Amino acid sequence: MRTRSIRFQLTVWYGVALAGALALFGGLVWLSMRQRLVAELDEDLRGDAQRFAAYFQREAEEETASGLQTEMEEFCQGLGSSRFMRLKGDQGFAFSFPPGPVPNGRDGRSVEQRFSFGGERFILVAGTSGNEMSHTLDLLGLLLLGLIPLVALVAGAGGAWLSRKALRPVDEITTAARSIGIENLSRRLPVPQTGDEIQRLAEVWNGMLGRLESAVGTLSQFAADASHELRTPLAVIRTSAELALRRAREPESYRDSLAEIAAETERMTRMVEDLLFLARTDSRAASMPMEPVAVRDLVVEVVAELHDLADLRQIAVGVEAAEVCVVTGNRAALRRLLLVLLDNALKYSHVGGRVAVRVLDGLVSVQDFGIGIAGEDLPRIFQRFYRADKARTNDGSGSGYGLGLSLAETIAKLHGAEITATSREGSGSTFTVAWTGEN
């Protein structure tokens, strides 16, 4: 299918519309002129008829029949070559000027007047062939027919020039857009400062390119971080297996190698599950049926699940629930969020310390009194794969891979909640989940 440019289509449509408008205008002008000329001509004929009737009656009283005929012919000669008069009486009187057939033309007109004189009734017909009017209308028609195409042609050329000038920014935007690819998403389209739809279109496209650049950068960083994090457990598994296969060992040595491989495999499994969850969430493909969830009961359940870990580190976990807190959400996802927060609290608390969990109406907070978070690290703790130096070196934290808090933030957002963190280095941290009801 052959396509035409917008410039060509605009020019054609503009020319057609203008030609149609001019044709309509010309037709109306011609019809108005004809109507006006016809009205004026009829008015002149009525005036001629009245003057001729008055002249006839005045001369008939003074002249003989032959003299009256001569006077009437002289009167009619002053009316013009295209005019004619026909007078007929019911007692045989007849007058015709000019003699012979009535002059006939395309736009011939006539008026009729009846009057009585000397006991005789007369019918007077005054008319014209209309040749002058036809000539005038023909000249007007030729003028309009000649000017309309010329005006349409000139206007079409002007429209083509204007459309080319108006659409030049579109050509520039198209050229720039063709040069932008995945390798140079930082480039932007030129924005014409015209204040019209083209400027708004360029600004919208630049905004979209900015979002694409950010998304591609995030995905690239995400893939690089995931590759880096998966490399370590894979290297440990490969090293353990190669050492075990290098020479015969005691059964206990094989058991230790298999245990290390199992531990790294479990760590990788958890990481892959978290990555899949985040990927589904980013693409809006996560299916999370919502239902009323009693947060207090869920917190008690999670605390009981982590009871052994708390005992191992000799950490006391206290739960304070001032009132019943029920939210609409996915129980499994909320359980995962609480597990992340409580696991972090236990992991970064001092041995023999304590963790306080508070449940209020629409709010859950988890507070520990451990090592805390440095001020420069606090704004970045929810980034994927981000781990502060102290988190890496803290006892018992070697299995972390920097996805827990990012996962918690994602779950909170899916439930219309906001997760915030406050911390003081050396004094502990508090993570708060507050429901805003906008899920």
C-alpha positions in Angstrom: 0.0 0.0 0.0 1.5 3.3 -1.1 1.5 5.9 1.7 1.7 9.7 1.5 3.4 12.1 3.8 1.3 14.2 6.2 2.6 17.3 4.5 1.3 16.1 1.1 -2.1 15.1 2.7 -2.4 18.4 4.5 -1.7 20.3 1.3 -4.2 18.2 -0.8 -6.9 18.5 1.8 -6.2 22.2 2.3 -6.4 22.8 -1.5 -9.6 20.7 -1.9 -11.3 22.4 1.1 -10.3 25.9 -0.1 -11.4 25.2 -3.7 -14.7 23.9 -2.5 -15.2 26.9 -0.2 -14.3 29.3 -3.1 -16.6 27.4 -5.5 -19.4 27.7 -3.0 -18.6 31.4 -2.4 -18.5 32.1 -6.1 -21.8 30.3 -6.7 -23.4 32.3 -4.0 -22.0 35.5 -5.4 -23.3 34.7 -8.9 -26.7 33.7 -7.6 -26.9 36.9 -5.5 -25.9 39.0 -8.4 -28.4 37.4 -10.7 -31.2 37.8 -8.1 -30.2 41.5 -7.6 -30.1 42.2 -11.4 -33.5 40.4 -11.9 -35.1 42.5 -9.1 -33.7 45.7 -10.5 -34.7 44.8 -14.1 -38.3 44.0 -13.0 -38.5 47.3 -11.2 -37.3 49.1 -14.3 -39.9 47.3 -16.4 -42.7 48.2 -14.0 -41.5 51.8 -14.1 -41.4 51.8 -17.9 -44.9 50.2 -18.0 -46.4 52.9 -15.7 -44.7 55.8 -17.7 -45.8 54.3 -21.0 -49.4 53.9 -19.8 -49.5 57.5 -18.5 -47.9 58.7 -21.7 -50.4 56.7 -23.9 -53.4 58.1 -22.0 -52.1 61.7 -22.3 -51.3 61.5 -25.9 -54.5 59.7 -26.9 -56.5 62.7 -25.8 -54.6 65.0 -28.1 -53.4 63.1 -31.1 -55.0 61.3 -34.0 -54.6 57.6 -34.4 -51.6 58.0 -36.7 -50.0 60.7 -34.6 -50.5 58.6 -31.5 -48.7 55.7 -33.1 -45.8 57.9 -34.0 -45.5 59.4 -30.5 -45.6 55.9 -28.9 -42.8 54.7 -31.2 -40.7 57.7 -30.3 -41.3 57.0 -26.6 -40.2 53.3 -27.0 -37.1 54.2 -28.9 -35.8 55.9 -25.8 -36.1 52.7 -23.7 -33.2 50.8 -25.3 -32.7 48.3 -28.0 -33.4 45.2 -25.9 -36.8 46.5 -24.6 -40.2 45.8 -26.1 -43.7 47.0 -25.6 -47.0 45.3 -26.4 -50.3 47.1 -25.9 -53.6 45.6 -26.8 -57.2 46.8 -26.2 -60.4 44.7 -26.0 -61.9 46.8 -28.8 -59.2 46.1 -31.4 -56.4 48.6 -30.5 -52.9 47.1 -30.9 -49.4 48.5 -30.6 -46.1 46.6 -30.9 -42.6 47.9 -30.5 -40.5 46.8 -32.1 -42.7 45.2 -34.8 -42.4 41.5 -35.3 -41.7 38.7 -32.8 -40.9 39.5 -29.2 -37.1 39.7 -28.7 -36.2 36.5 -26.9 -33.1 36.0 -24.7 -31.8 33.5 -22.2 -32.8 35.8 -19.3 -35.8 37.5 -20.9 -38.2 39.3 -18.5 -41.6 40.9 -18.8 -44.2 42.6 -16.6 -47.9 43.0 -17.3 -50.1 46.0 -16.5 -53.9 46.4 -17.0 -55.7 49.7 -17.2 -58.9 51.2 -18.7 -59.1 54.3 -20.8 -62.0 55.8 -22.9 -64.3 52.9 -22.1 -61.8 50.4 -23.3 -59.7 47.9 -21.3 -56.0 47.6 -22.2 -53.3 45.0 -21.4 -49.8 46.4 -21.5 -46.8 44.0 -21.5 -43.3 45.6 -21.0 -40.3 43.3 -21.4 -36.7 42.9 -22.3 -34.6 40.1 -23.9 -32.2 40.2 -20.9 -29.2 40.2 -23.1 -27.4 42.9 -21.0 -28.0 40.9 -17.8 -26.9 37.7 -19.4 -23.7 39.4 -20.6 -23.0 40.7 -17.1 -23.6 37.4 -15.5 -21.4 35.6 -18.1 -18.6 38.0 -17.4 -18.9 37.4 -13.7 -19.0 33.7 -14.1 -15.9 33.7 -16.3 -14.1 35.9 -13.8 -15.0 33.5 -10.9 -14.1 30.4 -12.9 -10.8 31.9 -13.8 -9.9 33.2 -10.4 -11.0 30.3 -8.2 -8.5 27.8 -9.6 -5.8 30.4 -9.6 -6.5 31.4 -5.9 -6.7 27.7 -5.0 -3.4 27.0 -6.7 -1.6 29.9 -5.0 -3.2 29.0 -1.6 -2.1 25.3 -2.1 1.5 26.4 -2.8 1.3 28.6 0.3 -0.2 25.7 2.3 2.6 23.4 1.1 5.2 25.9 2.2 3.5 26.5 5.6 3.1 22.7 6.2 6.7 22.1 5.4 7.8 24.8 7.8 5.4 23.6 10.5 6.4 20.0 10.2 10.1 20.6 9.9 10.5 19.9 13.7 8.8 16.5 13.1 11.4 15.6 10.5 14.2 16.7 13.0 12.6 14.6 15.7 12.2 11.6 13.4 15.9 11.8 12.3 17.0 12.1 16.0 14.8 9.2 17.0 16.2 6.9 14.3 19.7 7.5 15.8 18.7 6.5 19.3 19.3 2.9 20.3 19.9 0.7 23.4 23.5 1.8 23.3 22.8 5.6 23.5 19.6 6.0 25.5 21.2 9.1 27.1 20.5 11.1 23.9 17.4 13.2 23.7 15.2 14.5 21.0 15.3 18.2 20.0 12.5 20.2 21.6 11.2 23.1 19.5 10.2 26.0 21.6 6.9 26.6 19.8 4.5 26.0 22.7 2.4 23.7 20.5 1.6 20.0 20.3 4.9 19.2 18.6 6.8 20.6 21.6 4.6 18.6 24.0 5.2 15.5 21.9 9.0 15.9 22.0 8.9 16.5 25.8 6.8 13.4 26.3 9.1 11.3 24.2 12.1 12.7 26.1 10.4 11.8 29.4 9.8 8.3 28.1 13.4 8.0 26.9 14.5 9.0 30.4 12.4 6.3 32.0 13.7 3.7 29.5 17.3 4.8 30.3 16.6 4.5 34.0 14.9 1.1 33.6 17.6 -0.3 31.3 20.3 1.0 33.7 18.5 -0.6 36.6 18.2 -3.9 34.8 21.8 -3.9 33.7 22.9 -3.2 37.3 20.5 -5.8 38.6 21.9 -8.4 36.2 25.5 -7.5 37.1 24.8 -7.6 40.8 22.9 -10.9 40.5 25.8 -12.4 38.5 28.3 -11.2 41.1 26.3 -12.6 44.0 25.7 -16.0 42.3 29.4 -16.3 41.4 30.5 -16.7 45.0 28.3 -19.7 46.0 28.9 -21.3 42.7 32.7 -21.0 43.3 32.3 -22.5 46.8 30.3 -25.4 45.4 32.8 -26.1 42.6 35.8 -25.8 45.0 34.3 -28.2 47.5 33.4 -30.7 44.9 36.8 -30.6 43.2 38.6 -31.0 46.6 36.4 -33.9 47.5 37.1 -35.6 44.1 40.8 -34.9 44.1 41.7 -37.9 46.3 40.1 -40.4 48.5 39.1 -39.0 51.9 37.5 -40.1 55.1 33.7 -40.3 55.1 33.5 -37.4 57.6 35.5 -35.2 55.1 33.0 -36.1 52.4 30.1 -35.3 54.8 31.6 -31.9 55.5 32.0 -31.1 51.8 28.4 -32.1 51.1 27.1 -30.0 54.0 29.0 -27.0 52.7 27.6 -27.6 49.2 24.0 -28.1 50.6 24.3 -24.8 52.5 25.5 -22.8 49.5 22.8 -24.4 47.4 20.2 -23.4 49.9 21.5 -19.9 49.9 21.4 -19.8 46.1 17.9 -21.2 46.1 16.7 -18.4 48.4 18.4 -15.8 46.3 16.9 -17.1 43.1 13.4 -17.2 44.7 13.8 -13.6 45.9 15.0 -12.5 42.4 12.0 -14.2 40.7 9.6 -12.6 43.1 11.1 -9.2 42.5 11.1 -9.8 38.7 7.4 -10.8 38.7 6.6 -7.7 40.9 8.5 -5.4 38.5 6.5 -6.8 35.5 3.2 -6.7 37.4 2.9 -10.4 36.9 2.7 -11.3 40.6 -0.7 -12.8 41.6 -1.3 -12.0 45.2 -4.9 -12.7 46.4 -5.8 -10.3 49.2 -7.7 -11.1 52.3 -8.1 -9.7 55.8 -5.0 -10.5 57.8 -4.7 -10.2 61.6 -1.2 -8.7 61.9 -0.8 -9.5 65.6 -1.3 -13.2 65.1 1.0 -13.1 62.1 3.8 -11.4 64.2 3.4 -14.0 67.0 3.7 -16.8 64.4 6.9 -15.3 62.9 8.4 -14.7 66.3 7.8 -18.4 67.2 9.4 -19.5 63.9 12.5 -17.6 64.7 12.6 -18.7 68.4 15.5 -21.1 67.9 17.6 -18.5 66.2 16.9 -16.0 69.0 17.8 -18.5 71.6 21.0 -19.4 69.8 22.1 -15.7 70.0 20.5 -15.3 73.5 18.3 -12.5 72.3 14.9 -11.7 73.9 12.1 -10.9 71.5 9.2 -8.9 73.0 5.8 -8.3 71.3 3.6 -5.4 72.3 0.1 -5.3 70.7 -2.0 -2.5 72.1 -5.0 -3.4 70.0 -6.1 -5.7 67.2 -4.6 -4.7 63.8 -6.3 -6.2 60.7 -5.1 -5.2 57.2 -6.1 -6.4 53.7 -3.2 -8.2 52.2 -1.6 -11.5 51.2 -0.7 -13.5 54.3 2.3 -15.3 52.7 3.8 -12.1 51.4 3.3 -10.2 54.7 4.8 -13.2 56.6 7.9 -12.9 54.3 8.1 -9.2 55.0 8.1 -9.7 58.8 10.6 -12.6 58.5 13.0 -10.2 56.7 12.7 -7.5 59.4 12.9 -9.9 62.4 15.8 -11.8 60.8 17.7 -8.6 60.2 17.0 -7.5 63.8 18.3 -10.7 65.2 21.3 -10.8 62.9 22.6 -7.4 63.8 21.8 -7.4 67.5 24.5 -8.0 70.2 24.6 -11.4 71.8 22.3 -11.2 74.9 20.4 -8.2 73.6 16.7 -7.7 72.8 14.3 -7.0 70.0 11.0 -5.1 70.4 8.1 -5.7 68.1 5.1 -3.3 68.4 1.8 -3.7 66.6 -0.6 -0.8 66.5 -3.5 0.1 64.3 -2.1 0.2 60.8 1.5 0.1 62.0 4.2 -2.4 62.8 7.6 -1.6 64.1 10.7 -3.8 64.7 13.4 -2.3 66.9 16.8 -3.7 67.8 19.6 -2.4 69.9 22.5 -3.7 68.0 25.2 -2.2 65.8 22.9 0.3 64.0 23.4 1.7 60.5 25.9 4.4 59.5 24.3 7.7 58.3 25.8 7.4 54.8 24.4 3.9 54.4 20.9 4.6 55.7 19.5 6.1 52.4 20.7 3.1 50.4 19.7 0.1 52.5 16.6 -0.6 50.4 18.6 -0.9 47.1 19.0 -4.4 45.7 22.3 -6.1 46.6 23.4 -3.2 48.7 25.2 -4.2 51.9 27.0 -1.9 54.3 30.5 -2.8 55.3 29.5 -3.5 58.9 26.7 -5.7 57.8 29.2 -7.8 55.9 31.6 -8.2 58.7 29.1 -8.7 61.5 29.0 -12.1 63.1 26.5 -14.4 61.6 25.7 -12.2 58.7 27.9 -13.8 56.1 24.9 -15.4 54.4 23.2 -12.2 53.6 23.2 -11.1 49.9 21.5 -7.7 50.1 18.0 -8.5 48.8 16.0 -8.8 52.0 15.2 -5.1 52.6 14.5 -4.5 48.9 12.1 -7.5 49.0 10.4 -6.1 52.1 10.0 -2.6 50.5 8.5 -4.2 47.4 6.0 -6.2 49.5 5.0 -3.2 51.5 4.3 -1.1 48.3 2.2 -3.9 46.9 0.1 -3.7 50.1 -0.3 0.1 50.0 2.2 0.5 52.9 5.4 2.5 53.4 8.4 1.1 55.1 10.9 3.5 56.8 14.1 3.1 58.8 15.7 5.1 61.5 19.0 4.2 63.0 21.8 5.5 65.2 25.2 3.9 64.7 26.1 1.8 67.7 22.6 2.1 69.3 20.3 0.0 67.0 17.7 0.5 64.3 14.0 0.7 64.0 12.0 -0.4 60.9 8.4 0.8 60.7 5.7 -0.5 58.3 2.7 1.9 58.1 -0.4 1.2 56.0 -1.7 4.1 54.0 -4.7 2.3 52.5 -3.6 3.0 48.8 -2.9 -0.5 47.7 
